Amino acid sequence: MTQTVISVFDTTEQARSAEQLLIRQGIEPGTVHLTRARATADTTGEKRDEGLLSGIGHFFSNLFGTDDSDEVSTYSEALRRGGVVLSVDLPDDVSAESVRYTLEEAGAVDVDARVDAWRQQGWTGYQPDSKPYTEEEIAKERAVLPVIEEQLEVGKRKVNKGSVRVYSRTVETPVQETVNLREERAKVERRPADRPATAEDLQALGEKSVEIEETAERAVVSKTARVVEEVVVGKEVAERSETIEDTVRRTEVETERAGGETEATIRAFEDYEPEYRQDYQARYASQGGAYEEYQPAYRYGYSLAGENRYRDRGWEDIESDVRTGWEREHPNTWERMKLAVRHGWERVTGRR
């Protein structure tokens, strides 16, 4: 037994990108089908519909198993207005919910919101004899305001801060050293005497000479070279952190209803996810189980906030419908997951 997941995209390029994303995630290529009102035969898997809208109702009747259903009317009208329907045939062991989330991330249209907008313009249901939209009509209906967000990118570049030159030269510095020098000189001293001559004195009669050597010390200068310091020339690297402060701009789009109330654009699911994780830690972590088990519930509540049919209504008013939608994909899990679903919805709608 197989199950079918259906999504609508505004352009063929978006639908093909979603198809490739599913294939990269392991979905068999032959189970993914693209359908549009004015398709031509090619190798992308798109179905030929030579009669334009003549067979669309029949196609969806077979897909949904009934001729009289809101889904048949909705998806047929989406094709008439230039949309591309992507359908995926899944075996029972593949999670339809995970495939649905993948398609939403790839840009799938919120069909319920589109239907609400069509009804405000006077649409009452799909008419098989209606003509498909022209390119001009499609462009007019899908007026797009680009949402632009600047991101600060900080890089690095090397700048020249000059250079350091190290050189050596010889300088002369006068020095003084004191040295003590010694001299030996002959000293002749005559002393008067008056005593009888001794035998020793008598022996000195005759010619006799005494020679005394005189000496003197002179200062001798010599130089010895010694290394007293070494200068090593190289580079050292130091790193520092610098905080860059700037401002970035982003586009915020607001929609105004007839009553004059405004509603800020819903941010991406990832922007809210840190707060969903905090709620999981406070509410469920002690009971066991990973955050990933509860993430579909938070995401489901997040998706409800963008649906017009739930706008300006309290949780008590929508809980029954929300539970039905959840139990369709996750039977017998509502009581366990309902607080996560509610938190996901209330966080986006500002009710928390």
Disulfide bonds with the S-S distance in Angstrom:
none
